């Protein structure tokens, strides 16, 4: 058995959740916040049999899209901010960060 942890952008969360349900996968959704953009994410935890891991990864891949977004950098943590002029920069966001971990034991009551 494996535990698939997928951190996805909130914009993809509902689409992924619906697709997982349609494919018969059960998942737990957790609200999370990204460290880089400090924006809302959704973390899915999916317990799955080893032979179905690739099916789950396919669903995640098909429903979580990378997109470009303009962001304004956060001011520096140290030093003087008098001369700091934040200009928006374009970064890629979205997609999914996925971890697949072995599960030693699973119980459901």
C-alpha positions as CSV (number, residue, x, y, z in Angstrom):
1,X,0.0,0.0,0.0
2,X,1.1,3.6,-0.7
3,X,0.2,7.0,0.5
4,X,0.0,9.6,-2.3
5,X,0.3,13.2,-1.1
6,X,-0.5,15.8,-3.7
7,X,-0.2,19.5,-3.1
8,X,-2.2,21.4,-5.8
9,X,-3.1,25.0,-6.4
10,X,-6.6,25.8,-5.1
11,X,-7.7,26.6,-8.7
12,X,-7.3,22.9,-9.6
13,X,-8.7,21.5,-6.3
14,X,-12.3,21.1,-7.2
15,X,-11.5,19.6,-10.7
16,X,-9.1,17.1,-9.2
17,X,-11.5,16.2,-6.4
18,X,-14.3,15.5,-8.9
19,X,-12.0,13.4,-11.1
20,X,-10.7,11.3,-8.2
21,X,-14.3,10.5,-7.1
22,X,-15.3,9.6,-10.7
23,X,-12.4,7.2,-10.9
24,X,-13.3,5.6,-7.6
25,X,-10.5,7.0,-5.5
26,X,-11.1,8.2,-1.9
27,X,-9.0,11.2,-0.7
28,X,-8.7,13.4,2.3
29,X,-8.4,17.2,1.5
30,X,-6.5,19.5,3.7
31,X,-6.2,23.3,3.3
32,X,-2.5,24.4,3.1
33,X,-0.5,27.4,2.2
34,X,2.5,27.5,-0.1
35,X,5.7,29.0,1.3
36,X,6.9,30.7,-1.9
37,X,3.8,32.6,-3.0
38,X,2.1,32.4,0.4
39,X,-1.1,31.4,-1.6
40,X,-3.7,28.8,-0.8
41,X,-3.2,25.2,-1.8
42,X,-5.0,22.0,-1.2
43,X,-3.2,18.9,-0.1
44,X,-4.8,15.6,-1.0
45,X,-3.9,12.4,0.9
46,X,-4.8,9.3,-1.0
47,X,-4.3,5.8,0.4
48,X,-4.0,3.4,-2.5
49,X,-2.9,-0.2,-3.4
50,X,0.5,-0.4,-5.1
51,X,-0.9,-1.5,-8.4
52,X,-3.2,1.6,-8.7
53,X,-0.6,4.3,-8.0
54,X,0.0,5.0,-11.7
55,X,-3.8,5.4,-12.2
56,X,-3.9,8.0,-9.4
57,X,-0.9,9.8,-10.8
58,X,-2.6,9.9,-14.2
59,X,-5.7,11.6,-12.7
60,X,-3.6,14.1,-10.9
61,X,-1.5,14.9,-14.0
62,X,-4.6,15.3,-16.2
63,X,-6.3,17.7,-13.8
64,X,-3.6,20.0,-12.4
65,X,-2.2,22.4,-14.9
66,X,0.8,24.7,-14.8
67,X,0.1,28.3,-15.6
68,X,2.0,31.6,-15.6
69,X,1.1,34.2,-13.0
70,X,2.4,37.7,-12.3
71,X,3.4,38.1,-8.6
72,X,5.0,40.9,-6.7
73,X,8.0,39.7,-4.7
74,X,7.9,40.0,-0.9
75,X,10.1,42.7,0.6
76,X,13.5,41.6,2.0
77,X,13.5,40.2,5.5
78,X,16.6,42.1,6.6
79,X,18.3,45.3,5.7
80,X,16.8,48.6,4.6
81,X,13.6,48.6,2.6
82,X,14.0,52.2,1.6
83,X,15.4,51.5,-1.8
84,X,13.4,48.3,-2.4
85,X,11.1,48.7,-5.4
86,X,9.0,45.5,-6.0
87,X,8.2,44.9,-9.7
88,X,5.9,42.1,-10.7
89,X,7.6,39.0,-12.1
90,X,6.0,36.2,-14.1
91,X,6.4,32.8,-12.4
92,X,5.0,29.3,-13.2
93,X,2.4,28.1,-10.7
94,X,0.0,25.2,-10.5
95,X,0.7,21.7,-11.4
96,X,1.1,19.4,-8.5
97,X,3.9,18.4,-6.1
98,X,3.3,14.7,-5.5
99,X,4.9,12.4,-2.9
100,X,4.4,8.6,-3.0
101,X,5.3,7.0,0.4
102,X,5.2,3.4,1.5
103,X,2.5,2.6,4.1
104,X,3.5,0.0,6.7
105,X,0.0,-0.3,8.2
106,X,-3.5,0.9,7.4
107,X,-6.6,0.5,9.5
108,X,-10.1,1.8,8.9
109,X,-12.7,1.7,11.7
